[in-house]
Structure formats: C-alpha cells, structure tokens
Amino acid sequence: MKPVVSVVIPNYNYGRYLDQRIQTVLNQSYQDFELILLDDASTDNSIDILQKYKNDKHVSHVVVNERNTGSPFQQWMKGITLARGEWIWIAEADDVSEPTFLEDCLRAVNSYPDVSICMVGSDYIDGNGKIIRQNVDYWGKNSMKTVIFSGREYIRHKLYWHCCIMNASGVLFKREQALNLQNSIFLTMRYSGDWMFWFEMARQGCVVEVRKTLNHFRQHEAKVSVEGISTGNRIREDIDVVSSIEQSDIIIGKYKRKLARGMLYRKIKKVGNIQKRNELFLYLKEKLGGDKSDLSVLHWNQYLQYLCPFLVTMKRDRKK
C-alpha cells in the first residue's frame, strides 16, 4: 500500500545532526509516510548513522552516492523519483521540525483543491539548536491561520521578488507535479535552484501558507548561499530565475520589472571582484535589459513610497 507522504532526507556531511533530524521525522504525529535516506558521498560519520535506521519500518530506501554530485537539487530529484507518496517533504538533514508538521500540512492541503505547495512558518536556529531569529517569514504577527493563493498570483506578488520559500524543510509539495520538472533548469543550478523549483511548482497549482512556526532552519557560518553571494555566482542564477519568470505567461508590470532590475544591479555592485562585477552587469543587460537607470528608480522608490501610499514596493506587493 502506498504511503500518503514520502519524506526525503538528503544529506552531505551533517552526521552531527542526522540522529536528531531523523527522530523529528519518525516522531511525527502523522505516521502514514515512507522515509527515503540519501547521502551525497559524505566524508564524516553520516553513513554509519544512516545504516542504523535501514531496518526501520518507515525507511524504504538508503542510497549512498559513490561521488558527490555538487548539487543539492539533483538529490531532491533523486528522492522525488524514488518516492511513492502523493506528497513529498524534503526534510533537510540539518534542520528540525515540530511533531505536528505533517499533520498540520495535510489538514491544510486536504481543505483546498489543486494545491501544489504547502509551506509553514520558520525560525532560524544556530548550530546548537538555539533560536537566533523568530518570525523570519514576512507574515510578522499575522500568524496562526491558513491562507491560500492561486499559484500565478503567488508568483506575481511574492516569488517574483525573491525566493520567499526560504527552506525546503518547511514545505510539503505534490509529487505528480514535481515529476514534471525532471528536465528543468533548476537541476543545473547550485545556488538558486530552489527559487526556480518553487516557481515552476507554483505554476502548476495553488500555494497554501500555514502560518505557524513548525520548521527550524539551521544557519551556518559557511554556507553555499553566502559564498554564492560574495562571489557573484548566485546573482547570475538569480538573474536566470527572474528572466524565466518574465518570459513565462505570468504578467509582470514594467515598473515592477525596473525595481527588480534595480535590486539585482545593487547586488552586483557589492561583488568584490571588478572583472566578475562587470561580467554580471553585462549578463544582467543581456538577459533583462537592466542598467544604472533601474538603480535610480529603486533609489527614488524608497523615498516616494512615503508620499504615495499606492506606489508599488516589494513589501506592499508581497502583502497582497
């Protein structure tokens, strides 16, 4: 009999967190799930820990790569193709979940038709599990309720600006729709593949926000995303995502496009390597037509928003 949910734990050198992560999955109040354990050629004690769980009744696969793929998103897709459940949870190996995560998400997706993505609230924790920042979602104090959006509106007003679905561990998504992305560009990305993935998933159905903090997103001093920003490599992929959204059938207004270009231009200005910076400026212009004038629009937008309550800003747009 197929499980309702497939939980995928992709791991690379997070042996120090694996036991806790696996236990937070096994101790879910909702128990109709299979557990797929993936390792991307770890060099720590991860494999020994995974082997401890291979005979657990929930564990359907333990797959260890001989070589590191260099991409977390290829591991996502491996888990998606192995999964048998209707819904998938990518439970990242270093994060922690509340015991009602699956129960609350399934209650939400079963309450609405055509759901593609269900996300919960998150906070940030440090290496020791201590909360270092609460309410990292833009909801603020407007929590403890469930809100549904059409996928197209979610892209237009939220995902267009940035990857507002910040952590896969806080998301339950539809397997059937994820299988449509086996040839997606997100699989070739190292930094912004999650943003591309959520965009392509949202195009296929509705998005539900369960505004309860059920996910704890661990922060590290040395993160791939941090390195990607400092080198500019992530910015290049961000430009690709914005370009994909603008070239899709999602209608984005000209003024919003100029603001988005200004935001990208501002990020590029912070890249330390001059040659890399100039290459990114050229790439932005090639893909999106961005230039210095967009940065000026962004600059004046920050001041004019106080004079014009109807002026589009990222913050106002996300609240729609």
N, C-alpha and C positions, 0 to 999 in steps of 0.2 A: 504493500500500500504506500502510495506516495505521500511524503510529508507536506504539510502546508507551507513550511518555511525551510529554506536552505540557508544555513549560516556558514559563511566563508571566512576563515581566519587566515589571511596572507601574512607571512612572517619573514623577516630578514634581520637576524641578529638582535632580536628582542627577547632572548631567553629569560632575562631577569623579570619580564612582565608576563610571560606566557601563562604560567600557572594561574595567576590572578585573572587574566583575560578569559581563559577557558572556563574557569569556575563561574565567572559572571554570566557566561552563556549557559552553562549547564544548570545554573540555579535560577533560570528564568521561570516566572510564574506560569507562562505558557510553554508547554512541553512538546507540542507536535512539530518537531524540527529535526533535520539531519545536520550534522556538523562536518564540514569539509576543511581539513587542516592542510595548508600549503606552506612549503618552505622554499625560499629562493636561494639555496646554497649557502646557508648560514655558516659562519665560522666559529660561533660560540657554542653554548650547550643546548641550543634550541631543539635539535633533532632528538636528543635524549629525552627532553621534556615531552615532545610530541608523541614519542613512542609509548610513553606511559598511558596515553589516552586511546591508543589504537583499538582497544577492545571494548571501549565504552559503547553502550547501546545506541547512542546518538551519532557516533562517528562512522561515516560512510566511506571517507577517503582520507588517507595520509599520503601526500605526494611531495617528495623532496627532489628539487632540481639538482642536477649534477653541476650546472653552470648558472651563475647569476644572470638574470635577464636584463638587469639595469633599468627595468620599468615596472613600477607597481601596477600599472594598468594592464599589462599583459597577464599578471597574476589574477587581477579582477576577472578578466575574460576567461581564464582557465577555470576559475571557480564557477562562473556563470554557466559554462558549457557542461561542467560536471554535475551541476545542480539538478534536482528533480522537483523541487518545490515550486509552488505558484509564485511565491515571494522570496526575495533574496535580501540578506543582510550581510554586508561586508563589514565584519567586526575587526577593525584593525588591531594588530597584536599588542600594541602598547596602550590602547585606550581601555576605559572602564564603562560599564553600563549599569543602570539601575535594574533591579529584578523585574520590573513591570514594562520594560521597553517593548518587548514583542506583544504583550497583552494590550497595551495602550495603542500601539500602531495598528494592530489588526482590528481593534474596535473601530478605529478611525477609517481604515480602508474599506471595511465592510459596511460603513454607514453612507458611503458615497459611490456613485457609479464612475467607471472609466478612470480610476486612479492609476497613475504611473509611478508617482513618487510620494512617499510619506516621510517627512522629516520632523525631528523633535528638537527641543532646545538643548544647548550645550553650555558647559563652562570649561575653563582652562584649568588643568592641574599640572603640577611640576613633576619631576622625576620620582618624588616620594609620595605622590598622590595628594598633595596638599592643594586646595583650590587657590589659584592665584588671580583669577578674574571670573566674576559671575556675570550672567546675562550677556554673553558675547553676541547673541543674536540681536538684530535691530528692533525686536519687539519691545524691549525695555520692560516696564512693569505690566504691560498688557499681556499677561500670561494666563495659564490655567484655562485655556479654551482652545477649540479646534477651528481652523479656518481653511476653506478650500478655494482654490483658484483654477481657472482654465489654464492649461499649460502655456498657451500662446500669450495670455496676459502676464503670466508669471515671468516669462522670458522678457517681454517688452518692458515691464516695470521693475524687475528685480535682477534677473540673471544677465541682462544686457550690461549692467554696470560693472559687475564683478561676480566672482563665484560666491554667492551668498549662502550656498550649501557648502559649508566650510569643512565638513568632516564626514566621510562615508560611514563611519561608525554610528552616526546619528540618523541613518536613512534606511527605510525599507522600500524596495522597489520591485517592479513587476519583471519576472524572469522572461516571459514571452517577448516583451518589448526590448529588453536588453540584448536578447539574441539577435535582434535586427542590426546590432552595431558591431558585428564581428569583423567588418571591413572598414570600420570608422577610423578617421584620422587620430582619434584620441589614443589609439593603441601605439602610435608612433611618438607620442609626447612623453616628456619626462617630468614636466612641471605643471602644466595647465590641462592635463588630460581629464581631470575630474570636472573642471568647468565645461569642457567640451561634451563630456559624457552626460552631465545633468541637462545641458541644453538639448541634446539630441533625445534624451528621455522625455523631457517636458513637452517636446513637440508631439509626442505620441499619446498624451493623456493629461489628466488633471494632477495638480500638486496639492497635497494636504500638509498643513503645518499643525503639529500637535505642540502647543505652546507650553510645554512642561519640560523642565531640565531633567532629561533621562540619560544624557550622554556626557562623559567626562573626557575631554580631548587633551591628551598629554602633549606638553610643549617641551622641546629640547633646544639646547643652545646651538647645536649644529644640526640644522635641518636642511633638507634638499631645497625647500621653498625659499629659505633665507639665502642660500648660496645662489639660487637662480636669479634672485632679485639683484644681488650685488654684482654679478657678472653680466646681467642683462639678458641671459638666456631665457629666463621666464617671460620677460617682456615680449620677446619675439613670439613666443607661443600665445601670450595674451592677445597680441595683435591678430594672430590667426583665428582665435576664437571670436573676437569682435567682428572680424571680416566674415566669418561663416554665418554669424547671426544676421549681419546686414545683407548678405547675399541670399538669405533664405526668404521665405514668404512672410516673415514677421515684419510688419511695418514699423520702422523707427524714424521719427521725425528728424528733420535736418538740424534743428537746434540741439537735440539730444546727441546727435552724431558729433557735432562740433565739441560738445562738452566731453564726450568720451575720448575724442582725439586729443583734447587738451590734457586730460588726465594721463593718457599714455605718453604724451610729449613731456609732461612734468616728471614722470617716472624715468624716462630716458635721460633727462638732464642730470639725474643723480648717479648714473653709471660712471664709475671712476675712469675706466679706460677710454681715452679720447677716440681711438680708432673704432672701438666697439660702439661707442655712443653715436658716432657719425654713420656707421653701418645701420644702426637701428632707426635713426632719423630717415634714412633713405628707404628702409623697409616699410616704415610707417606711411611714408608718402606713396610708395608703390602699391601697398595693399589697401590703404584707406584714404589716401589723399591728404593726410594731415600735415600741417605746417605750424609756424610760430603764431599765426593769427588765431588758431584754436586755443592756444595757451592764453592769449589775451581775453578771449571770450570766457574762458574758465575763470580767469582772474576777476573780471568785472562781474561775473555771475555771483561770486562770493559776497560782493558788496550790494549789488542791486536786489538780491533776494530779500533784503530787509525793507526795501522801499516798495517792492512789488510782491505781494503775498501769493500771486498766481504764477510767478516765474518758475519755470521748471528747474529743479535741482535734483541731484541724486537722492537726497534724503526725503524730499517731498514725494518723488516719484515712487520710491520703494514702499511708501505708506499707503499707496492706492490699493 
